[in-house]
Amino acid sequence: MHIREFQNHIKEMYWHKDSRRSPEANFMYLVEEIGELGSAIIKGDRKLIEEELADALAWLVSVANALSVDIEEVALKRYGKSCPKCGENPCRCSIK
């Protein structure tokens, strides 16, 4: 499954709920999932990390759906060839 297919899949499952919320409200659910992912990483619980990564991805595409953004298109446009900052692949930016 490609990113666009996953985004459409999530839209089919959840749009009836997500469309009733504002993009900002959907974003708050994404932020909550990112926090839960952080907690799972700190705990070092691999199964929980995988679940929270999946949840965060689902909410990310829900936010994109709420904003009518094709996340595959914009991600490939920005990251499809090289690092958007240094223009190299692999990236040669200094480590942060």
N, C-alpha and C positions, 0 to 999 in steps of 0.2 A: 504494500500500500504506500502510495506517495503522500507527501504532506497535504496536498490539496484534497486528496481522497479522504484522508483522516479528518481534515477540517470539515468537509461535507458530511462525513459520517457523524461527527459530533453535532453538527447543525441538525441533521435529521433526528437525532435522539433528543436533543435538548432545546432546540430553538423555540418550541412552544413555551418554555420557561424563560430562557435567556432573553427573548425579545420583549418580555414584560418588564425587564429591569433595564436601567440605564447602562450605557457602557461603563460609567464610573462604578456602579454597583457590581457589575461583572468583574471589573478590575479588582475590586476589594476582595472578591473570592480568590482571585489569582494570588494576591498578596498573602492571604491566609495560607494558601497551599505552599507558597514559597517558604513561609515561616515553618510550616510543618515539615517540609523537606530539610530545612536547616536543623531542626530538632532531630530528625532521623539520622542525618549525617553525624551530628554530635554523639548520638547514641551508638553509632556504628552498626546499626541494624540493617543488613543488606536487603531483606525482604521489604521492610518498611521504606527504605530509600527508593526501591524500585516502584512501590505503590505511589509514593509521593511525587516521584518524577513523572509518572503517568498522569496523576491528578493535575500537576502543574501544567503539563503540556495540554491537557484537555481544556483547562481554564484559559490558557494562552490563546488557543484557537477560538474559544468562545468569545473572548474579548475582541479578537480579530473579526469574528462574525458580527458582533455588535457594532463594529465600526466599518463594516463592509470592506474589509481589507483581505486580499488574497495573500496569506502569509507566505506561501511557497514562492509566489512571484516576487514579493518584496525582499525576502531573504536571499533568493538567488541573485537578484539584482544587486544587492549590497555585498554578499559574501561568495557569490558563485565562482569568481575567478581568482580573487586575491584578497589580502587584508585591505579593508577599506581605508586604513590609516597610512600604512607604509607602501601599499601597492604590491607587496611581495607575497609569494607562495612557495615555501612556508613563510610565515610572518617573521619579520626581522625587528619588530618593535622591541624596545627594552621591556624586561619583565617587571610587572607591577606587583 
